[in-house]
């Protein structure tokens, strides 16, 4: 069935398309196999079948000839056998005849007749009309239909030799089942090709040891249909129907609408699951095609991480201010996201912190509740920490305590306690006095200091694939898959990772572990206990038990006259700009004479949108006295210049 490589080939062939109200993606990966033996069909518009779509996966074994020829010939064969009716039963019957006719055509190929080629393939085909989904299956590739409400409907069943019905047919045809294989060789009991298992001329094709006859399943289409997943057994070797659909749902809920990228993510995920085994348990995982179909309705499904709009919302919420020798601007834009989940703080006048300023950005995910509550309550929570505002170390400690205390407060919110809200947010905050800047960061929002023409990072992204973060996540019983915590969350430090257990109980469990040498494994949704040996290292704090931590990193720098400006922004900005790019862009606006920090913020957001940012975007620019402002018309002049260039382009195009 094919030899294996020492390392998997992870290059993918991927394409996407749409038509008849559906969009689709296809991705194929060789994986551990020495050759690629899969083939597929993905036609959203089939000229011979008006208003219908056809998708199929052919999982080859013993070579790629039969799989490749099946993909080339199947639609033409179906056209000959189809009665050109919208009756789903008639379509199913046509699919059955097409499978049998295709097998006959394949037998007549020269290489097959001569015995030079003895390959075969499983075959799974879906025929979509505007009212029904008709799936034909021969082998152990599989089709699964996901519907709203997390339901999963099998659209096919694996044909394995140890199935009672399959075993009976095999034995009647003179074969046997040994080690769950036909004659101890083939692991599937139905397939196209494999003609050395079809050598009884006195038997019909469907009565041979290995039958090409498909099972047919018909399902009426419904507004609740989400997507149809067709994949070879390389996927199903490591994922159940439910696990595969839930993974696709999670990627979609993160806002991904490109079906090809979703397919690629699922293949990589399957490969990563197999790599946990030593040696890999199948070395076939991810090598085959994966096809996914999404109905147009799916694009409007509500999302815990935010769906995308058909066009971005570019209106901005902008304001400016000054105080304590600083001037600042803040601007927020919803962009492509269906909802705005960011929040911020920008204060230069705080009675309890005389002469100090606080700026913060909270990037929400899964909803905006936690981000909004963080912006509303951070300063008040910080005021309770008894901070010496002249001592940078005390400020840093107070910010850390405030982040952790704020996380506790969030757990008491009515919507969180009831389970109605599962949102979270990254948090980055800057505390500025007359001598220092102290930045606390939890997540992947970012702060950058521009000084004397240079760039100083004031924070570092907390990503699950960072070695230190990965170690903490794994120590807490979690895992890092596809650079996400448990394959789900893309950041590993956030405020509020929802849990059914109150924060105080985590401290109690931590104490129990110290006293009884028990491990507390914490994830965002469940906590369990498991015995450990006394030689194992115990956690240094309750936070170290959590897959996702609220504890911030803190960085402090002493202020100098060379400081130009400080940027704080969510990852919607940093997704498309480096620290250096962002600072250079702001410097260029200052050099053109712009002194309004709000307009500078707006220009940054528009620029990021033009570069392809798909997320909500929020940015704070804090200007220090050392910033140099040039002469010119600033942003207004640049906008006029752009308008003139656009008008000229239109004029040239008209000519």
N, C-alpha and C positions, 0 to 999 in steps of 0.2 A: 504493500500500500504506500510505498514511498519511503526513502531514507530520510534521515534528519541532519540538519546543520548543527554546528557547534554553538552558534548564536543565531537568533532569529533574524530574518529579513523583515524589517518594519516599514519599508517604503510602501506607500499605498497608492492605488489607482482609484481616484474618487471623482464622481461627477454628480451634478444635481440637475433638476429640471422641474417643470410644472406644466399643467394642462388639465382640462376638464375639472377645474376646481380643486385639484390636489397639487401638492409639491412633494418631491421625493429626493432622496440621496442614496447613492450606492458607493460602497467602499470595499476594496479587496486588498488583502495582505497575505503574502506568502507565508510569513511566520517561520516555524521551525523546519518546514519541508524543504527538500532540495529542489523541488519544482513546484510551479503554480498550476494546479489542475482544475480550478473552478472557473465557471463562466456564468454569465447572467444576461437577462433581458430587462430593460427598463424603458418602456414606451408609454408616456402619458397620453399621446395621441396616436392612434393606429388608423391609418387611412381606410383600411378594409373594414374597420369596426367603428362606425361613427359614434362619437361620444363615449367610447370605451377605452380603458387603459389595461396594459398587460405588463406584468412583472414576473420574473422567474429567476430561480437560483439552481444551477446545475453543479453539484459537488462531485468532481471527478475522482476516480481511484484507478490505479494501475496505468495511468497515463492521462493525457488531456484531450485526446482525439474525440472521444464520444461526447464529453462535456462541451467542447468547442463547437462541434457539429450540431449538437442539440440546440445551442443558443442561436446558431445561424439559421437552422431549418424550422424551428418550432412554430414561429408565427405563420410562415407560408403553409405549413402542414395544417395548422389550425384553421386557416382560411378555407382550405379544401374540405375540412370535416365539419365546419360550422354551418348551421342552418340559417344564419343571419336573422336571428330573432332576439328579442330582449327577454324572452322567457328564461329565467335562471335555471330551471331544470334542463331545458334544451341546451343551454350553454354548458352546463356540467356534463351532459352526455357528449357534447362536441369535444370537450377537453379530454374525456376518457378515450374517445376514438383517436384523437390527435396523438396521445401518448402511445397507443398501440401502433398507429401508423408510423410514427417517428421511429419506433424501435425496429420496425420492418425495414425502413429506409436505411437505418444505420447498419443493419446486418448486411445490406447489399454493397456497402462501401468496399473498395478493392482491398484495403489493408486489413479489414475485418475478415473478408472472405478468404484471403490468403493465410490468415492466422498470424499475420505480422503484428496486429494490434488486438489486444484482449482487454482493453480498458472498459470501464463502465462509469455511470454517474447516477446519483440520486437526482430527482427532479421535483421541484416545487414551483407551481405556477399559480398566480392570482389574476383573475379576470374581473375588472371593476366596471360596473355600469353605474348609471346615476341612481340606481335603486338597490343594487345588490353587490356583494363581494362573493365571488365563487373561487374557491381554492382547490386545486388538484395536487395531490402529493403521492409520490412513489419513492420511498426511502426514509432517511432519518434527518433530512433538513426539516425545518419546522416553520410554520406560520402562526403568529399570535396577534390577536386584535385587542388593543387597549381601548377601553371606554371610560368616560368620566365616572368619577367615584372610585377610582383605583381598581376597577374591575379588569379582569384579564380573561379573554375567551380564546381557548385553543382552536385554531383553524386547521390543524392537522395532528396526526398521531404517528409516532415513529413506527416504522416497519422493521421489527427486530426478529431474528430467527427463533428466539425462545418464546415469542408470543404463540399461544396455543393454536390460533387459526393459521398463522404462518407456518408453524412447525408441521401441522397436519398436511398442508399443501406440499411442503418440501418432501416429506416422507412419501406421500402418494406419488410424487414425481420421481422417486427412486433415490432421493438424497437423504441426508441426515443432518442433525444439529449437534455439533461438538464444540465445546467451549463457547457456546452462544454464537457460533458462526455456521454458515451454510457449508457443510462438508469440512468443518474446521478451518475455513478459509475466509469467506466473505461475511462481514459484520452486519450487513443489511439483507433483508429478504425480498426487497423490491428495488428495481433499478432499471435504467435504460442500459443497453449494451450487456456486458458480462455474458456473452453468448455461449461460453463453455458450460454455463449452468442452464442453458436452454436448448438442449440437444435431443429432446423427445419429439420427433415429428408427429407422433400420434396424439400429442396434447396441444391444446390451444395455448397461445402466448401467456394468457393469464393463469394457466395451470402449471407452468414450468416451475422448476425449483426456485428460480428467481423470476419474479413476475414484473412486467413493466406497467401493469394496470394500476392506475391511481385510485385512491380514495377521494371522494368529492365531498366538500362541505360548503353549504350555501348559507350566507348570513345577510339579512336585510340591512341596508345602510340606515344609520340613525344619526340625528344631530349630536348624539352623545359619543359617537365614534371619535377617538383621538388619533390613533395611528395603527397601521398594520406593520408588523415586523416580520420579515422573511430572512432567514439566516441558515447557513450550513451548520453541521454538527460541531464544528470547531468552537462555535459560540455556546451551544447548548451543553457541551461537555463540562462547562464550568459555571453556567448560569441556569437557573430555573426560569420558566416563563415569567413568573412574578418578578424575579430579580432583574431580568433584562428590561422589562417594561418600566419598573421603578427607576432603574438607572437612566433610561431615556427620559422619563418624566423629570428627574432631577436636573438633567442637563437643560431641558426645555424650560424648567422653572427658573434656572439661572439666567434666562433671557435669550438662549441660543435659538435662532430661527433657521440657520443654515443646516439643512438635513445632511449634507455631506460631512460637515464637521461633527455632527452628532454620531454618524456612523463611525467616523474615525475614532472618536472618543470611546465608543463601545468596544471597538476592536482592541485598542490599547488597554482598556480595562480588563478585557478577557485575557490578554497576554500577561498582564501584571498578576492576575490571579493564578495563572499557571506557573509563574516564576516562583511563587511561594513554595512550590513542591520541589524536592530534590531527589531524583531528577524530575523535570516537568512530567506531570502524570499522563499527558497525551502527546506533547510536542506537536500537536495539531492545532492548538488553540489559536484563533485569530487568523489562521492561514486562509480561510475561505471567505467567500463573499458575505457581506452583510448588506441587506437592502431594507430601507425603512420608508414607509409611506405615511404622509401626514395629510389629513384633510384640511381644507382651507379654514374650517371653523377653529381648528386647533390654535391658529395664530392669535385668537382672541381669548384664549383661556387665561384666567387670572393666574398670577405667578407670585410665588413667595419671594423671588428675587427680582421681579419686575419684567414684564414683557416689553416689546418694542412697538413703537408707533410706525405708521407708514411714512411719516415725514416728521422731522424733529420739531419740538417746541423751542423756539429760540428767544422767547421773551425772558427778560432777566430781572431778578430782584437785586437791586444794587443800592448800596448806600456808602457814604463816606463819613469820616470824622477825624478829629485831632485832639491831642492832649498829651501832657507829659513830654513835650518835645517831639512827639510822633505824629504822623498823619497816616491814615489808612483808608483802604477801600475794600469792600466785600461785594462779590457778585455770585449769584447762583443761577443755574439754568437747568431746566428739566431735560433738555436734549431729546434723545430717541426713546427714553424710558416712558412707560405708560403712566408712571407716578413719580413724584418728586419725594425722595426719601432722605435728603441731606438736611442738616441743620448746622448752625454756627453760633459763635459768640464773638463779639468785637466790642470791648469796653476799655476806655482809657480813663474813666472816672469811676472809681469804686471806693465808696466811703470807708470800708473796713480795711482797704489796702491802699493807704495814702501814697500817691506818687507812683503807683504801679498800674500796669495794663495787662489785660488778659484777652487772648485771641484763641479760638478753637474751631475745629471743623469736625463734624460727626457725620460719617458716611453710613447711612442705614442700608440694611438688606433684610428682605423678608417682611418689609413693612417699615413705617416711619415712627412708630410709637417710641421705641427706645432712643432713637436719635433726637426726637423732639424733647423728650423728658430729660435727656442728658444736657441739652443746651439750656433748658429751663432751670436745672438744679445744680449744675457743676459749681458755680461760684458760691452758692449757699452751702453746698457740701464742703467746699474748700474752706470757707469761713469757720467751720466747726473744728478744723484741724489744729487750731492754736499755732499758727505759723509765724515765724520771725521773718518778715518780708525783706530783711537786710542780709539774710544768710542764705546763700544759694543752695547749700546742702539741705537746710531745713525746708526750703521751698520745694526741692525735689522730693523729699520725704512726704511732705504734705500733699503734693500732687499724686503721689503713689497711693497714699491712704485715701484720698478723695476718689480716685478711680475705683478702688476696691469697694469703698463705702457706697458709691453711686450704683455699682453693680448689685449690691445687696438691696438697696432701695428699689431698684427695678424689679427685683423678684417679688416685691410686695404689691406691685401694681395689680389692680383688680383684673385687668385683661390677661396678665401673665399667670396669675394664680388660677384663673378659670380655664386656662389653656387656649383662650381665644387668640392670643398673640404669641408668636414665636419669633419675633424680630430681634435684631441685634444691630450693632453699629461699631465701626472702627472709631477711634477717638484720638485726636492729636490736639494738644493744648500748649500754648506758649505763655509763660509768665515773665513779664519784662519789668524790671525796676531800673534805677538809674545806673546800676553797675553791671548787671548780668541779664542774660537771656536764659531761661530754663524751659526746656521743651520736654513734655511727656508724651509718649506715643504708644498706642495699643492698636495694632492693625497695619494696614498698608496705605493709609493716608500719609502725607509726607510733608516735612518742613525743610526748607533750604535757605541758608543765609548767604547773601551776596555781600562780599566785603573786598574793597580795594581791587576790584577787577576779578577776584577769584570767587569760588563757590565752595561753601562748607556745608556738608549734609548735617542736619540737626536731628535726623531720625533715620532709622533703617526699617525697611518693610519686614513685617512678621509674616513670613510665608512658611507653609508646612514643610517644604522641602529643604529649609535651612537645617543643617545638622543638629544644632542645639534645640530647635523647635521640634524636629522629628523625634529626637530622643525623649523630650518631655511628653510628647503625644503618645509615643509607644509605651513609656513608663506608666502612663495613665490608662493603658489598655486600648488605645486607639490605634489607627494605622494611617499611613499617608498613601493615597492612591490617586494617580493623575494629578499630583501636586495639590491635593485637597485633603482636608481632615476627614477621614473615613469616606473618601471619595465624594464629599459633599461641599464643605465650606472652604473657600479659597484663601482665607486668612485664619491664623491660629491665635490671635490676640483680639478679642472684641469685648465690648460691654454686653453682658447678659447672654450666656449660652443657656437657653431654657432647660430646666430640669424639673422632674416631679418632686425632687427633694429640696427643702429649703437650705439656704447657705449654711445656717447654723448647724444643721445635721451633718454637713460635710466636715465641719470642724470636729464634731463629736466622733465621727467615723475615723477621722485622722488620728484622734487621740486613742481610739480603740486599737488602731493599727500599731501605734507606738507601744501600747501596753501588751497587746496580744500577738504582735507580728503577723497581722492580717493585712492583705492588700486591698485598697479601695480603688476600684476601677471606675473612673468617671467619664461619661460621654455626655453629649448634649441632650440625651433623652433617657438614659438609664444608668443606674449605678449598681454594681454587684460586688460581692466579696468573694475572694478565693484565697486559700491558705498559701503562705510563703514560708520558706525556710528562714531560720533565725540569722543565717549568714547574709541574707539579702539586705541591700541598703534601703533604709526607710525614708519616706519623703521629708523634705526640709520644711514644707509648709503645705497648707490645704490647697493653695493655688497650684502646686506642683502635681496634684492629683488630677487636674482637669485637662481634657483634650484641648479645650479652648480657654485661654486665660484672659482675665481683665487686667492683670498687672502690667503697668507700662514700663518701657525703658525710659530712662531720664538722661538728658544731656544738658550740661550747663556750659556757657562760654562767657567770658568777661567782655563787656562792651568796650569798643574802641572808637575813635573818631573816624576810622576807615569804614565802619559799617554803612552799607548802602540801603539794603532793604531785606526783609524777611518774608518768605512765601510760605503759606500753609495751604494745602489743597488736597482734595480727595483723589482717588486713583483714576477717576475719569480724565484728569489732566495728565497724570504720570503714565497712563497707558500709552500715550502718544508723544510725550515729550520727556527728554532726560532732564536731570537737574540743570545741566549746563545750558541746554536749549531754552528752558523756561527762563533762566536768569538772563540769558542773552536777549531774549525777546523783550523782557521788561526793560532792560537797559536801553535797547534801541528806541523804545517809546519815550523813555526819559530823555534820551539824547535828541529826540525830535521836538522837545519842548513840552511834553505832556506832564502836568503837575497834578492832574486829577486822578487819584489812585483808583477811583471807581471805574473810570473809563479804561484805565489800563487793565483792570480785572476783566472787563467786558471783552476787550480785544483778545486777551489770552483765551477766554472761553470760545470765542468765535474761531480763533485760530485752531484750537484743539478740535472743534467740530469739523473744520475743513480738513484736518488731518485724519479724521475717521473715528474719533471717540464716540462710543455708543452709550456711554453711561451718563448718569446725572453728573453735573460738574459744579463744584463750589471752590472758590479761591479767595484767600485773604492776602493782600499786599500791605505790609507795614513799612513805611519809609522812615529812615533815620536821617538826622541832620546831615550826615556825610554824603548823602546821595547827590550826584551832580545832574542838574537838569539843563539841557541845552536850549537852543533857540529854535523856533519854528512854530508851526500851527498844531503840533501834537497829533492826537488821534483824529481830530476834526479834519486836519489837512490830509492825513493818510486816507481817511474815508472818502474825501472829495477826489483824491487821486485815483482810488480804486473805482469809484463811480465813473470817472472820466475814461479810464481804461476799459471798463465794461461796455460803456456806450460806444467806444471806438470799435471794440470787437464785434458788437452787434451790427454796426454800420458796415464793417468789412464783410461780415457774413452775408449781409443783404445784397452786397455787390456781386 
